Amino acid sequence: METAIQEIFADERAEYIQVHNAGPGCYNC
């Protein structure tokens, strides 16, 4: 996961990432 986050932020267009702890079909929000 750390590598994936670094790859995302290596793109200057990326300002933030949204991390969600629920699985498909979950109504956690």
Rosetta constraint file for C-alpha pairs under 8 A:
AtomPair CA 1 CA 5 HARMONIC 6.28 0.50
AtomPair CA 2 CA 6 HARMONIC 6.28 0.50
AtomPair CA 3 CA 7 HARMONIC 6.20 0.50
AtomPair CA 4 CA 8 HARMONIC 6.27 0.50
AtomPair CA 5 CA 9 HARMONIC 6.32 0.50
AtomPair CA 6 CA 10 HARMONIC 6.06 0.50
AtomPair CA 7 CA 11 HARMONIC 7.08 0.50
AtomPair CA 8 CA 14 HARMONIC 6.54 0.50
AtomPair CA 9 CA 14 HARMONIC 5.65 0.50
AtomPair CA 9 CA 15 HARMONIC 7.45 0.50
AtomPair CA 9 CA 16 HARMONIC 7.89 0.50
AtomPair CA 10 CA 14 HARMONIC 7.84 0.50
AtomPair CA 22 CA 26 HARMONIC 5.78 0.50
AtomPair CA 22 CA 27 HARMONIC 7.74 0.50
AtomPair CA 22 CA 28 HARMONIC 6.32 0.50
